[in-house]
C-alpha cells in the first residue's frame, strides 16, 4: 500500500553531532506540505538502483527552536547507525539539491493537549519527536519537564537548542559520567497526574515500559515510540518460500523481509514499516531456527506460537522460512 507521495528537494544539510545530520526538505512547488501535529513522522521513499525501493521513517522536528519552519518545509534529523543501511544511504547520498519523495505525516505518538502535567523522556536520537512536543507545551504554557538521556552532551543532538527553549524545564543525563539512567526511580518520584512520553531505542523504551508496569501504572499513562530496526548486528541471510505464489526469494543479512518481497515484487499490504500497525502481519507455515519478532503489534502469546509475523521488521535466525503468500 503506497500513500500519496510528495516531491521534495534537500534545501539544507547541517551536521549536528559526529553521527547526526539535520535535513531541511522543501516541496519543489510553492504549495504547502500537509499539516501535522507534534509526534508525527514522515516516510522517505528512496530508489536505490541495486536495491529497489528503500523506505525509512523520521520524526518531524518542526522548526528551529521556537520558530516554525515555512509551510512548504519539513525538518528531520538522521543518525548514522553502524549497521543501518538506510541511514548510511541518506548520509552518503542526500546533499543540498537532492530530490526525493516523501509520504504524508503520520502520527501514532500524539501529544494529549489536555494533560495538566507532562514528562518528556528522550533516549538519544529519540529526542526528535519530543522537540515538537516541547515547543507545543511551551507555547500553551503547560507544565512539563523534559529529561534527555545520552552518552555524552557532545553526542546529544539539539542539546543547546533544547536548553535555550526549555530552560529549567529540561535536565540532561550523560551516561558516560552519570551511569545508566534509573528510569524506575525517576518514575517513582512523579506526581500521579503526570503523563509520560518516551522515545528512544528499543531497549530504552522497553525499560520505561517495564518500570511503569512494575509501579502499577494505569494503561495509557505512559505513551511510547521506539526506533525499531529490521536489521541488527548478527542478522544472517535466509531463503523464503512463498507457498501461494510458488516463488522462492533470498533475504540478505542487511535487508528487511518486506524490502526483499518488494523487489520481486510480491504485493503485500503495509503502512507503518515500524512494526506497529499490524497491516503486514502474515501467516507463517514453517521455519527453522528462531523467529526474531521485533514488532510492537503481536502479543507475547502470538510470538510464542510462531504462527504469524510482521514482515516489515521481523525475520528468522534460521535458513528457511515458509509464508502464506
Rosetta blueprint (number, residue, H / E / L):
1 X L
2 X L
3 X L
4 X L
5 X E
6 X E
7 X E
8 X E
9 X E
10 X E
11 X E
12 X E
13 X E
14 X E
15 X E
16 X L
17 X L
18 X L
19 X L
20 X E
21 X E
22 X E
23 X E
24 X E
25 X E
26 X E
27 X E
28 X L
29 X L
30 X L
31 X L
32 X L
33 X L
34 X L
35 X L
36 X L
37 X L
38 X L
39 X L
40 X L
41 X E
42 X E
43 X E
44 X E
45 X E
46 X E
47 X E
48 X E
49 X L
50 X L
51 X L
52 X E
53 X E
54 X E
55 X E
56 X E
57 X E
58 X E
59 X E
60 X L
61 X L
62 X L
63 X E
64 X E
65 X L
66 X L
67 X E
68 X E
69 X L
70 X L
71 X L
72 X L
73 X E
74 X E
75 X E
76 X E
77 X E
78 X E
79 X E
80 X L
81 X L
82 X L
83 X L
84 X L
85 X H
86 X H
87 X H
88 X H
89 X H
90 X H
91 X H
92 X H
93 X H
94 X L
95 X L
96 X L
97 X L
98 X L
99 X E
100 X E
101 X E
102 X E
103 X E
104 X L
105 X L
106 X E
107 X L
108 X L
109 X L
110 X L
111 X L
112 X L
113 X L
114 X L
115 X L
116 X L
117 X E
118 X E
119 X E
120 X E
121 X E
122 X E
123 X E
124 X H
125 X H
126 X H
127 X H
128 X H
129 X H
130 X H
131 X H
132 X H
133 X H
134 X H
135 X H
136 X H
137 X H
138 X H
139 X H
140 X L
141 X L
142 X L
143 X E
144 X E
145 X E
146 X E
147 X E
148 X E
149 X E
150 X E
151 X L
152 X L
153 X H
154 X H
155 X H
156 X L
157 X L
158 X L
159 X H
160 X H
161 X H
162 X H
163 X H
164 X H
165 X H
166 X H
167 X H
168 X H
169 X H
170 X E
171 X E
172 X E
173 X E
174 X E
175 X H
176 X H
177 X H
178 X H
179 X L
180 X L
181 X L
182 X L
183 X H
184 X H
185 X H
186 X H
187 X H
188 X H
189 X L
190 X L
191 X L
192 X L
193 X L
194 X E
195 X E
196 X E
197 X E
198 X E
199 X E
200 X E
201 X E
202 X H
203 X H
204 X H
205 X H
206 X H
207 X H
208 X H
209 X H
210 X H
211 X H
212 X H
213 X H
214 X H
215 X L
216 X L
217 X L
218 X L
219 X L
220 X L
221 X L
222 X E
223 X E
224 X E
225 X E
226 X E
227 X E
228 X L
229 X L
230 X L
231 X L
232 X L
233 X L
234 X L
235 X L
236 X L
237 X L
238 X E
239 X E
240 X E
241 X E
242 X E
243 X L
244 X L
245 X L
246 X L
247 X E
248 X E
249 X E
250 X E
251 X E
252 X L
253 X L
254 X L
255 X L
256 X L
257 X H
258 X H
259 X H
260 X H
261 X H
262 X H
263 X H
264 X H
265 X L
266 X L
267 X L
268 X L
269 X L
270 X L
271 X L
272 X L
273 X L
274 X L
275 X L
276 X L
277 X L
278 X L
279 X L
280 X L
281 X E
282 X E
283 X E
284 X E
285 X E
286 X E
287 X E
288 X L
289 X L
290 X L
291 X E
292 X E
293 X L
294 X L
295 X L
296 X L
297 X L
298 X L
299 X L
300 X H
301 X H
302 X H
303 X H
304 X H
305 X H
306 X L
307 X L
308 X E
309 X E
310 X E
311 X L
312 X L
313 X L
314 X L
315 X E
316 X E
317 X L
318 X L
319 X L
320 X E
321 X E
322 X E
323 X E
324 X L
325 X L
